[in-house]
């Protein structure tokens, strides 16, 4: 396994021409900069493919520089917001631009080496009719560049929740956690090597595939981060390629490799878990600068060791079963997906994502015998029209029964027990409507309505997997209206205020007891760093 891994990395580095470029990824939770770039793309100030995240700091810096060259297209609030973000990302731009830099705990830059370190701290407090809850975290993050091609970054934080609200079965968009009682820690980061058009990274971080404004249905950042090799190529303006290979956490004990031993303290059993891997690619074509059409596929595989066939980035991985699998239960779990993002009309972003877990064309319209295991998302966003600094978002997601599920536990579409796709999992749908107002620099006021439903879990019930009806019974129903205000006081320092009116009915496995029933939940939070 180690030999194939080293050959992959060495081969990619050997064929990379030497051109100036460095990559460090900026976490998807930094909503402010992602929203700003999305707004600029909707307004035709820049071209940007928003279907795969996170972005690198270098890409963000280049897009901000591009916006800065078109300042005459911005209103007063947008100009102030642009200057605000340039203070952070100017470290990835030439020093000759003379942009005033943000305040960092420590920052160093010379012709060879760049390094920045900052603390992380935050507290979120919640209160409703059921009581109170809070989440606190602290840690540090650092990133740097060496020479013209190497990048490295790391983030470590310790978390505590009074009531655990990020468990695997819960239907919310909070990032998942591997708890130890009420505490958990998260280590993220990686090392990258890149040139002008290609980057190769060994990272442990969250990632998101699929255009969305309220939860991706291809890959979401909900599971705890896991180690990956990622490749991103932009050889021409009209094409982008993304590939990822991940080492996931199955959480399933391998009884044959589990063993018992005696120590000075007691007889102890060491549990050994099944290995589990994932691989995915995405081909994105840009026939026009503001239209992005993507197609890709993925596979979960296990119990066969590390297979070098899966590190060939351009494969259709389902076909590998024809070579390596013997029988229906000897193969892997494969998926296909499609993404369309259209900004051809100024101010308007129309998008759709289709995730295909399994489908039989010959039985597609047969109600008794179909296997339409498909998730579909469609939506639109209208920015700065007809009113400046105002955005409207509408999004619908439907996921049929048994999507993201698999009959073999070791190849299920999850890691640490958390679904890799949409947070509602299978047999569910969601309507999401949002009005966002940005009256001042980095001040974001939002009112949103969400109606989410989930039907019965056919995977636990058992029986036939064919002809299953979509949500013939609703077992979990959530309706909420959220009023939320966020203000980024200085770079990476956020103040959050929110009030949510919610009515949630269903089992406590899906929703923390704290949120069940009718509630008015008040939230106040402050954080520095992400």
N, C-alpha and C positions, 0 to 999 in steps of 0.2 A: 504493500500500500504506500509506504513512504517513498519507495523508488518511483512509482508512477506519479506521485504528487510532485516530487522534485523535477522529474522530466517535464511535466506540464509547465511548471513555472519557468524553468530554465529555457525551454523552447520558446515560450512567448516573449521572454525578455530578449532573447537572441535576435529575434526577427523585428524588434521594435527600432525604428530609425531614431536617431538622436535629435530630438527637437525639444524646445523648452515647454514643459508643462508639468504641473504638480497637482496631486489630487488628495484632498482630505474631505471626508463627507460630513455634511451638516445635518443634524438629526431632524427627522420629519416632525417632531413635536414643536419645533420653532415655527409656530403658525404665522407669525407676523411677516417674515420675509417671503414665505411661500405664497401667502395671500397677495402680497404686493406684486410679485412677479406674475402671478396669475392674472391680476388686474391689468398689468401692462400688456400681457399677451392678448387679453380680451379686447383691449383698446387699440390693437395693431401698432403698439410702440415697439414691441419685440416679437420674434417668433420663438416659441418655446413648446417642447413636448412635455406635457405634465402627467403622462401616464405611468412613468417610472420614477420613483423617488427612493432614497434621498438624492438631492443634488450635491455636487461637490462645491466647496467654497470657491474654487476657481471658476466654475461655471456661473455661480451666483455673482461673483465679482465682475466677470465679463459682461453679463446681462445688465448689471447696474451701470457699468461704463457705457454700454450701448444706450441705455435710457438717458444717461447724463448728456449724451451727444444730441438728444432730441428734447431738451428741456422745454422748448417752446410748445410742445404738445401737452405739457402737464399743467394741471391747475396748481393753486398755491399749496394746498395740503399735500399733493403728490410730490412737489418739489422739496418740501420740508422732510417728507418721509424718505425720499431718495437720499438727501444729504445725511439723514440719520443713519441709514444702512451703509452708506459709503464709509462712514467713520469706522465701522466694524470690518468691512471687507476690502478696505484699501490696502490691507497687508498682502493681498494677492494681486495687487496692481503695481505698476511701476512707481517708484518713489518720486519720480519727476513730476507726478501729478500734484504733489504738495497738498494732499487731503489731510485734514486734522484727524488724528487717530483717536479711537475710543479709549476709555480708561480700562486698563488691564491690571491684574495683580502683579504680573511680571510678563514682560514682552521684550524679546531681543531679535535683532535682525542685522545681518551683514551680507556680504556677497555670496557666502556659502550656506549659511545656516540661519533658519528662522524658528523661533520657539515662543509659544504663548501658554500661560497657565492661569486659570481662574477657579475660584471656589464655586461650589454648588450648594444651595440651601433653599428650602421651601417648606411652606406649611399651608395646607388646605383644611378649612374647618367647615363642617356641615351641621345643620340643625333643622329638624322638622318635628312633627307630632310624635314620632317614634323615639326621639331622643337626640343625641349628638354623636358625631363621629369626626375623626380627624386623620390626616395623613401627613407625616413629616418626613423629610429626607435631607441628606447632606452628603457632601463629597467634594470631588475636584475633577476638573477636566483639563486636558492639555493637548496641544497639537503643534506640529512643526514640519519643516521642510529641510531636506539636505540636498545640496546641489540643485540641478535643474529637473530632476526626475523623481526623487523619492519623497514620499509623504508618510507621516505617522501620526496617529492620534489615539487618545485613550480617555475614558470617562469611567469613574467609579463612584457609586453612590450607595448609601445605606438607607433603607426605608423602614418605616413603622406605620402600621394602620391599626387603629383602635378596634375597628370591626373589619374583617377581611372582605373586601369587595372586588377582588381581582382573581377569584378562583376560576378554574377551567370551565365549569359548566355555566357560569353566569353570562347573561345576555346583555353585555354593555361593551363600550368601546375603550374601557380602561386597559392599559398595557398589562399583560398577564404577569404573574409573579410565581416563583418557586418559594413558597413560604416556609419559614422555620418558626412555628408558633405564629406571631403576628409581625414578624420581621422578615425582610428579604433584602438581598443586595443585588446589584446589577453591574457587571463589568462589560463595557463596550469599547470598541476601538479597532485598530487595524494598521497594516502597513501596505503601502501602495507604490506601484511603479508605473509611470505614464509618460507618454509623449504627446504630440499635438493632437492625434486622432484616436489613440488607443490607451486604455488603462487596464491594469491587472491588479487585483487587490486580494489580500488575505485579511478578512475582517470578521468581527463578531458584532453585528449591529442589526437594527430593525430595517426592514425595507418594505416598499409598497408598490404593487403592480396593479394597474387598472385605474382609469380616469374616474374620479369621484369627488364629491364634496362632503359625503357623510358615510364613509366606510367602503373600502375597496372590496370587490368580490372575486379577485384573482388571488393576490397575496396581500394581506393586511398586516400592519405592524403590531397586532394584538399579542401574538405569542412572545414569550421571553426570547431575547436574541440568541441566535446560535451561530456557530462558526461557518463561514462560507468562503469559497473562491469565487470571485466575480470578475467578469470581463465586460467592458463596454467599449464599443467601437463606433466612431463617426467618421468614416473615410471620405464621405462626400456629403454635401448639404442635404441631399434628398434621401438619405438612408442612415439608420441607426440600428445597431445590434447589441443586445444584452444577453448575458449568460450568467447563470449562477449554479454552483454546486454546494450543497449544504450537508453538514453533519448534525442531524437532529437528535432529539432526546425521545426515545420510544416510551420509556417508563414501564416497559414490560420485562419481567424477570425471565432470564434464560435459565430454566431449572437444570439443564445439563451442565452448564458452566458454573452455576452457583455451588459454593462449597463451604464446609464447616471446618474451623480450626480451633485449636486450644491456645490460649495465651495465659499470662500470669494472672489475669483478672477473671476470665471466665471462658466458657466455650462460646464461640461466636460464629455466626453465619455471615459470610460475605456474599451479598446479592450481586450478581452480574446480569447486566441488561442486554437485550437484543440491540445490535447496531441498527441504525436507520439512516438512510440518506435520501436526499432529494436533488433533482436536477431540473433546470428550466431554461428556456431561451425565448427571446422575443425579437422578431424581425419587424422593424418599423419603417414604412415607406412614406415619403412626403412628396406626393406629386405636385402639390402646391405648398408654399411655405406655411400656410395656416390650416392645412388638412393633413392629419396624421392617421394612417391606416396600419394597424399592427396585427400580427398573427404569431402565435407561439404555442409551445407545448411543454409539459412537465411530466415528471414521473417520481413516485416514491418507491424506493426499492430497499430490500432488507434480506438478511439471511444468506447472502451470496458473497459477503465480503465486499471490498472495494473493487468495482468493475471498471477498468480503464475505458470501456466503450462509452461510459456515461460522462467522461471528461472530453469527449469530442463535441464541441459546442453547437454544431449545426445540425445534429441528428434529429430525426423524428423518433422519439424514444419508445413509443409503443411498438414499433417494428422490431425492436431488439428482443421482444418476447418470442418472436418466431425462431430466434437462434438459441436463446438461453433458457427458455421455459419449457418444461415438460408437463403438459396438462394445464387446466384452468387455474389451479391454485399454486402453480409454480412460478408465476410471473410477477410483474410489478403492477402498480396502480398508476395509470397514465391519464392525463387530461389534455385538452386543447382549449385555447382561448383566443378571443378576438377583441380588439379595442379600436374604436373610432372616436377621434376628437377633431371637431370642425369649428374653426373660427373665421370662416370666409366672410361672414357678415360682421362688420365692426361693432364692438360692444357685446356681441352675442357668442356664447360658447355652447355648442350642442355636442353631446357625447353619448356613447353607448358602449357597454362591455358585455360580452357573452362568455360564460365559462361552461365548457362542455365536459362533464365527468364521464358520461356514457350516453350513447344514443344509437339506435338502430333505425336507419332510414326506412327500411321496408315495413317497420312496425310503428312508425312515428305517429300515425293518425288512428291507430287501433287502441281504443280506450281500455280494452281488457288485457292487452299484451305489450304495451309500449314500455320503453325504458328511457324516457326523456329526462335524464338526470342533468338538468341544465339550470344555470343561474343567469338571469338577465338584469342588467341595470341600464337605465336611460334617464337623461336629465338635461337641464339647460341652466345657464347662468347669464344674467344680463347685468353688465357693469356700467355705471356712470351714464346711463341713458334711461329715461329722459332727464333724470336728476343726477347732478354730479355728486360723487362721494356716496352713492347709494347703489347697492347690489341686490338683485333678486335671484333666488336659487330654488329650483324645483327638481326633485329626484325621486324615482321609483325603482325599487329592487324587488325582484321575485326570484325565489330559489325553490326549485321543485324537491320533492322527497328524494332522499338518499344521495343528494349532491354532497360532496366532500366525505362521504362515508365509503367504507370498503369492508368486504367480508373478512379479509385477513387483517387482524389487529395491528401487525407490525408494519403494514403499508397504508394505514389510515392517513388522511390528509391533515395531520396535526403534529405538534411537537410539544413536549411537556404536558400533553393533554389538551392544549389549546388549538382550536381550528385555525389553519393557515389562511382560510378564505374569509368570507363575510362573517361578521360577529354574530349574526342571528342563526348561522348554520343552515341546515336544510329544512324544507317544508315551512317556509316563512316568507313574509313580504313586509315592505316598509314604504311609507309615504313620508317624504321629508320636504318641508317648505321653510324658507328662511329669508328674512329681510335684514340686510346689514347696512349700517350707516357709519361712515367714518368722518366725523366732523372736524377732526384735528389730527395732527401728526401722531401716528401709532395708537390713536384712540379708536376702539372698535366697539360699537353698540349693536347688539343682535337680538332679534326676536325670532324664534323658530318654533315650528309645530312638527311633531313626529308621532306617527301612528305605526307601531310595529306589532306584528302578530306572528305566532308560531304554532304549527299544528303538532300532531302526535309524532313521536319518534319511532318510525317503522323499524329502524335498525335494532332497537331494544326489544320490540314486539316480536320480531321474527316473521316467518312465513314467506310468502312469495315476494319477489322483488320486482315483479312486472305488473303493469296496469295500476299502479298506486295513484289514487286521486290526490289532487293538491288541496290541502287544508280542508278536508271535509269536516274536521273538528278543530276548533281553536282551543288550545290548552294554555296558552299564555298570551296576554294582550296588554299592551302598554300604550298609553296616550299621554303626551306631555306637551306643555307649552313652556319654553325656556326664555327668560329675559337675562341677558348676559352682557357685561361690560368688561373689556380688557384694555389696559393701558400699559404700554411699555415706557416706563419713566426714563430710564437710560438704557443703553444697549444691554439686553439680556436680563433686565430687572422688570418684573411684571407685577401688576396689581390686578386681581380678578374679583369681580362681584357678580353674583348671579342669584336669581330666584326662579325656581322651577315648580310648576303646578303639574302634578303627575297622578295618574290613576293606573296602577299596575295590578293585574290579577293573574295568578298562576302559581306554580310550585316554588318553594324557597330555594330549590336547586338552581333556578334560573335567575332569581332576584334576591339580593340580600334582604333579610327581614326588615332592615332599616328603611327600605324603599317600598315595601309591599303595601297595597291599598292606596287610598287617596291621601296625598301628602302635599304640603307646601314646603319645599326645601330651600333654605337660605344657605348660600355658600360665599365665603370670603377667603381669599388666598393671596399669598405673596411668594414669589420665587425669584431667585437669582441664578441664572444658568439653566441648562436643560439636561 
